[in-house]
Structure formats: structure tokens, C-alpha cells
Amino acid sequence: MPELNLDKILASLDLRISEVTLPDEYDQISKDYLGKDSLLAEERKKLPTLSNEDKKTYGKKLTELSKKIESKIASSKKQFILDTFQKKEKDEFTDITIDWNRNEGSYKHILSSVMDEVVNIFSSIGYEVAYGPEAETSWHNFDALNTPDWHPARYESDTIYLNSDLETLLRTQTSTVQIRHMEQNDPPVYIVAPGRVFRSDQLDATHSPVFHQLEGLAIDKNLSFTDLKGTLEYFTKEFFGENIETKFIPHFFPFTEPSAEVLVKWNDGSWLEILGCGMVDPNVLENVGYSKEYKGFAWGVGIERLAMLRYKIDHIKNFYENDIRFLEQF
């Protein structure tokens, strides 16, 4: 049974494709090689005259050839159009908002990378990761954390409430995860709670209505402020470098007593606050049903704050504008 030289047809197709100068020429090529007057079409007309075995074998070859031709034409046309636009862009103007080059793979956002690094630092000393909902109850966000009704953090000007009776809100801190975890687990507890939080803040260089936190909690027998200091000094040295200096200054938080802010000494000699911490207030432990034999400490750190300090970023909005020129630096 005489058959077409299939390799020769593919070779002639490659030659036709190499001579293309306009996208419309691909339509004619497709017609010549796959249309009703093409060699393939003529060969298919011969199939009824063949034996069943030859018809099956040769028909399969023609189908495979047709698919190869169709694939070659489609991929070549796509690449031709891409190359045309790249050349047009290069010759006519430079538009930094467009990248016609296909980039393989993807990369983590800088906030995700910093968050993962902080989680890994605490995981290396035995802390587990816990998560909770972003839409929370006032009980978990305020009451259980020893925040009184009159506290400014509960004002509607500071908190984004989801209903008129002020019982549901977008969490203002990931401390809510600590409460939920303690309600469902007996001590000892060693967790970190990373996540997104929301506050009614006006956007400026260091504030955003949406940002990210990582809060930590340790509950066990005989824990002291010394353990808290050792834990956080370990973190700062792992994150900022072995030579970083830290100091703790008194502060106030409703859910810790005593409370402190942690500062690091920066390159110019100034002290910069990076996080808040303290010993867990006994009222918080009582609210979740823990016995008085347990003590603990907690801390909270802003992920954007850490990233801005390390990478010298001057405005928090850079994290959210999705400007590829900014993001690809990291």
C-alpha cells in the first residue's frame, strides 16, 4: 500500500513556517495542510478502498500527522505573535508596566517570607503554630483578654465591627487565637499565632487598616519574666543578627502584667521599638479555666514593622500596591 512520506510533509511544513512574515499567513498554511484540498484530505479519501487492517493502521498515522501539523501551526503562530510584540515594544517605546517575557515559576511576597522566617525561628525552640478566624467575637478579642468596656481599643473609631450590637468584629490582634487555643487545650501551651488583623487606622507611613501580626504564648508551671526575656532576645538575635542589642522598658497592656516594650539598638545608635510583651495577667488564665499553678508570658510583633526595619522600607503601602518593581527586589 503506497503511503505518503509523513516526515517529508512535516519538513515542508517547517520550511513554510520559517518563511512567515505576517500572522495571517498561518491561516493559509493551515488550509494548505489540513483543508479539504490538502494532501491529508486526499489520502483520507483512499481509506475506504483499503483492507480493514490497512485502513486502521494508515488512518491512525494520518490522524497523528494531522494533530502534529495542527500543534506545530498553533505553537508557531503563538510564538510569532509574542516575538512581534516584543520587537514592537523594544523598537517603539519602553513600557515598564508590561513584561512580554514569560517568567517561569512564582515567588513569595516579602511579607510571607518574613512571616515564615519568624515562625521558623520560634518553631526551632519548640513552639507550635495555631490559627483562628479573622471574624471574631468581642469575647475572644476583648473580654477574655481582660480589656474593660471603657478601653479605647473597643471604640468604633478604632475597631471594625460587623454588626450593630458590637458583638462581632474583624479581629484587631491575633491574641484571639491564644484564647481559642487555651479554651480547647490543657496546659502546657507553647504556640505562635501568625495572621492578618484589622483596625480603623488611617493609612500613613507606618499604619494601615490591614496588617499582619505574629503573637506568641507560653503557659507552664514556674515560668518567669526571665524566660520571656531569654525567648525574645533569642528571637531578635536570630532575626536581626548576633550583635543586636535589646532593652525592655515598662509599658501597659490589659492582658499582661507586668508589661514591656522591646527595643533594639539600630545602626545610628537610636533605639527602635519592635514588639510588646509581658507576663499573662491572671484574669486571662482564669477566663479560660486554667488553674493558678500555671503562669505564662505573651508577646506580639508586627510583620510589616520587621520587614520595614530590615529592608529600610519607608512606607507601609509599598507592601500592598503590587508594584512589580518593588516586589521583585525581594
Legacy VTK file of the C-alpha trace (Angstrom):
# vtk DataFile Version 3.0
C-alpha trace
ASCII
DATASET POLYDATA
POINTS 330 float
0.000 0.000 0.000
1.633 3.272 -1.106
1.733 5.843 1.682
2.668 9.493 1.992
6.139 10.307 3.251
4.986 11.778 6.549
8.427 13.084 7.553
8.676 14.914 4.269
5.340 16.632 4.872
6.470 17.805 8.322
9.753 19.044 6.871
7.911 21.046 4.205
5.669 22.494 6.949
8.709 23.644 8.918
10.020 25.369 5.814
6.699 27.168 5.210
6.575 28.290 8.838
10.125 29.637 8.708
9.149 31.911 5.805
6.150 33.502 7.555
6.218 37.314 7.746
2.610 38.059 8.780
0.275 36.333 11.279
-2.450 35.915 8.644
-0.194 33.576 6.661
-0.817 30.866 9.263
-4.442 30.643 8.126
-3.322 29.789 4.591
-0.781 27.264 5.872
-3.490 25.576 7.911
-5.727 25.451 4.844
-2.967 24.014 2.644
-2.022 21.266 5.088
-5.326 20.476 6.794
-8.036 21.798 4.446
-10.324 19.880 2.129
-7.876 20.137 -0.798
-4.793 19.158 1.211
-2.725 16.009 0.741
-4.106 14.714 4.031
-7.652 15.099 2.777
-6.790 13.276 -0.468
-5.225 10.432 1.464
-8.281 10.091 3.711
-10.404 9.610 0.594
-8.372 6.479 -0.167
-9.135 4.833 3.178
-12.419 3.163 2.071
-10.511 1.310 -0.663
-8.130 -0.310 1.814
-8.476 -3.520 3.762
-9.741 -3.257 7.314
-6.259 -3.779 8.727
-4.604 -1.249 6.392
-7.435 1.203 6.929
-6.940 1.043 10.670
-3.155 1.375 10.526
-2.974 4.086 7.889
-5.922 6.018 9.341
-4.152 6.183 12.683
-0.992 7.555 11.007
-2.983 10.232 9.203
-4.717 11.274 12.426
-1.406 11.536 14.276
0.072 13.569 11.429
-2.917 15.888 11.450
-2.514 16.515 15.189
1.217 17.208 14.781
0.570 19.685 11.971
-2.163 21.428 13.946
0.059 21.657 17.036
3.050 22.991 15.064
0.956 25.686 13.404
-0.705 26.775 16.668
2.510 26.959 18.721
4.410 28.693 15.948
1.663 31.283 15.500
1.586 31.977 19.230
5.370 32.428 19.371
5.339 34.590 16.216
2.785 36.968 17.752
4.747 37.106 21.031
8.004 37.864 19.201
6.257 40.520 17.106
5.002 42.390 20.166
8.358 42.114 21.929
10.087 43.623 18.913
7.429 46.308 18.604
7.807 47.188 22.273
11.589 47.345 22.026
11.600 49.431 18.829
8.838 51.912 19.675
8.949 52.590 23.421
9.823 51.187 26.830
6.771 50.483 28.963
7.958 49.386 32.393
4.479 48.157 33.331
4.497 45.390 30.728
6.653 42.301 30.570
6.018 40.211 27.474
8.646 37.709 28.519
7.218 34.583 30.045
8.577 34.025 33.533
8.549 30.517 34.886
7.532 29.885 38.488
6.470 32.281 41.232
7.945 33.839 44.349
6.777 34.516 47.876
5.639 38.005 48.774
8.070 39.746 51.124
5.520 39.664 53.969
5.040 35.913 53.527
8.812 35.394 53.574
9.285 37.445 56.755
6.298 35.745 58.414
7.670 32.290 57.574
11.101 33.247 58.897
9.693 34.444 62.221
7.558 31.297 62.549
10.604 29.115 61.829
12.669 30.889 64.497
10.108 30.146 67.201
9.396 26.662 65.827
13.086 25.863 66.272
12.678 26.237 70.056
9.506 24.173 70.322
6.608 26.491 69.531
3.664 25.166 67.529
1.670 27.232 65.032
-2.003 27.957 65.746
-4.627 29.675 63.595
-8.044 31.202 64.174
-10.827 33.077 62.370
-10.448 36.682 61.214
-14.099 37.462 62.040
-14.207 37.229 65.842
-16.420 37.762 68.868
-15.923 40.624 71.303
-15.415 37.985 73.981
-12.335 36.495 72.321
-10.971 39.829 71.116
-11.526 41.904 74.280
-13.318 40.389 77.288
-11.286 37.201 77.600
-8.132 39.299 77.210
-9.021 41.445 80.243
-9.897 44.519 78.168
-12.533 46.587 80.044
-15.598 48.096 78.385
-14.198 51.617 78.630
-10.886 50.804 76.896
-10.307 52.985 73.761
-9.479 49.888 71.686
-13.180 48.952 71.885
-14.376 52.234 70.394
-15.996 52.050 66.978
-13.430 54.584 65.822
-10.681 52.021 66.456
-12.337 48.688 65.668
-14.202 47.409 62.603
-17.437 45.872 63.922
-19.582 43.599 61.785
-22.944 44.123 63.486
-24.837 46.854 65.332
-24.629 45.268 68.803
-20.812 45.280 68.614
-20.561 41.565 69.363
-18.818 40.547 66.118
-15.783 42.227 64.617
-12.714 41.839 62.449
-10.023 40.829 64.915
-7.663 43.604 65.966
-4.976 41.182 67.128
-4.095 37.528 66.823
-4.267 37.203 70.625
-7.751 35.857 69.903
-6.083 32.663 68.675
-4.381 32.297 72.060
-7.757 32.407 73.830
-9.326 29.880 71.462
-6.335 27.556 71.810
-6.409 27.686 75.623
-10.172 27.046 75.648
-9.593 23.830 73.721
-6.252 22.643 75.158
-4.865 21.976 78.596
-1.503 23.446 79.613
1.390 23.454 78.991
0.991 25.671 75.916
3.717 26.952 73.582
2.241 28.490 70.429
2.708 31.270 67.909
-0.289 32.723 66.062
0.501 34.423 62.739
-2.160 36.155 60.688
-3.909 39.209 59.319
-5.568 41.784 61.602
-7.752 44.846 61.058
-8.054 48.268 62.689
-9.689 51.574 61.790
-6.345 53.258 61.162
-5.731 55.957 58.605
-3.079 54.981 56.093
0.258 56.663 56.724
3.914 55.658 56.523
3.679 53.137 59.397
-0.060 52.400 59.773
-2.583 50.513 57.662
-6.165 49.342 58.314
-4.964 45.844 57.368
-1.646 44.431 58.541
-0.043 41.233 59.847
0.951 40.107 63.308
2.573 37.163 64.976
1.722 36.672 68.617
3.253 34.130 70.928
2.099 32.459 74.128
3.822 30.232 76.662
1.895 28.725 79.592
3.544 26.350 82.031
4.499 25.942 85.670
7.192 28.240 87.093
7.613 30.485 84.026
9.073 33.915 84.825
9.912 37.232 83.172
13.458 35.895 82.779
12.135 33.179 80.467
10.297 35.832 78.450
13.437 37.950 78.100
15.534 34.967 77.068
12.988 33.910 74.453
12.705 37.349 72.855
16.434 38.076 72.977
16.975 34.783 71.148
14.444 35.874 68.519
15.957 39.326 67.964
19.450 37.909 67.522
18.214 35.257 65.095
16.283 37.814 63.045
18.477 40.926 63.173
21.899 39.400 63.822
24.022 38.202 66.710
25.316 41.689 67.551
21.921 43.354 68.015
21.340 44.979 71.407
17.937 44.909 73.109
16.307 46.548 76.083
12.946 46.206 77.816
11.038 49.281 79.000
7.818 49.323 81.084
4.517 49.601 79.247
0.835 48.745 79.721
-1.296 46.103 78.041
-4.633 44.929 79.524
-3.778 41.247 79.110
-0.250 41.203 80.580
1.140 42.335 83.947
3.904 43.362 84.159
4.156 44.533 80.537
7.041 45.825 78.452
8.088 47.021 75.037
11.194 45.543 73.427
13.569 47.955 71.707
16.586 47.212 69.541
19.589 49.490 69.100
19.824 50.496 65.446
22.811 51.341 63.250
22.688 55.060 64.037
22.613 54.412 67.780
18.885 55.072 68.190
16.532 52.687 69.988
13.548 51.397 67.969
10.513 49.624 69.425
9.745 46.317 67.690
7.205 44.476 69.857
5.154 44.378 73.046
5.193 41.636 75.657
4.556 40.726 79.276
3.508 38.109 81.787
-0.030 36.861 81.159
-2.493 38.565 83.501
-4.031 36.047 85.967
-7.501 37.219 84.888
-6.825 35.900 81.367
-5.860 32.477 82.706
-8.953 32.453 84.904
-11.169 33.345 81.924
-10.088 30.177 80.088
-10.308 27.957 83.176
-6.590 27.447 83.888
-5.607 26.779 87.495
-3.491 29.231 89.487
-0.470 26.912 89.451
0.173 27.943 85.843
1.862 31.129 84.699
2.813 32.385 81.292
4.090 35.103 79.040
2.984 36.507 75.713
4.215 38.854 73.014
3.076 40.374 69.736
5.113 41.633 66.793
4.099 43.377 63.568
5.389 41.643 60.458
5.351 44.842 58.379
7.355 46.535 61.142
10.057 43.877 60.999
10.228 43.957 57.199
10.435 47.761 57.102
13.301 47.814 59.595
15.322 45.068 57.959
14.915 46.229 54.353
14.763 50.009 55.019
11.275 50.375 53.510
9.927 53.876 54.100
6.163 53.382 53.632
3.852 50.514 54.557
1.752 50.979 51.404
4.610 49.504 49.344
3.597 46.047 50.603
0.083 46.328 49.161
0.411 48.235 45.881
1.600 45.156 43.956
4.226 47.148 42.094
6.424 44.511 40.494
9.412 46.882 40.597
9.197 46.845 44.387
8.281 43.184 44.901
10.955 41.709 42.622
13.680 43.198 44.843
12.914 40.570 47.445
LINES 1 331
330 0 1 2 3 4 5 6 7 8 9 10 11 12 13 14 15 16 17 18 19 20 21 22 23 24 25 26 27 28 29 30 31 32 33 34 35 36 37 38 39 40 41 42 43 44 45 46 47 48 49 50 51 52 53 54 55 56 57 58 59 60 61 62 63 64 65 66 67 68 69 70 71 72 73 74 75 76 77 78 79 80 81 82 83 84 85 86 87 88 89 90 91 92 93 94 95 96 97 98 99 100 101 102 103 104 105 106 107 108 109 110 111 112 113 114 115 116 117 118 119 120 121 122 123 124 125 126 127 128 129 130 131 132 133 134 135 136 137 138 139 140 141 142 143 144 145 146 147 148 149 150 151 152 153 154 155 156 157 158 159 160 161 162 163 164 165 166 167 168 169 170 171 172 173 174 175 176 177 178 179 180 181 182 183 184 185 186 187 188 189 190 191 192 193 194 195 196 197 198 199 200 201 202 203 204 205 206 207 208 209 210 211 212 213 214 215 216 217 218 219 220 221 222 223 224 225 226 227 228 229 230 231 232 233 234 235 236 237 238 239 240 241 242 243 244 245 246 247 248 249 250 251 252 253 254 255 256 257 258 259 260 261 262 263 264 265 266 267 268 269 270 271 272 273 274 275 276 277 278 279 280 281 282 283 284 285 286 287 288 289 290 291 292 293 294 295 296 297 298 299 300 301 302 303 304 305 306 307 308 309 310 311 312 313 314 315 316 317 318 319 320 321 322 323 324 325 326 327 328 329
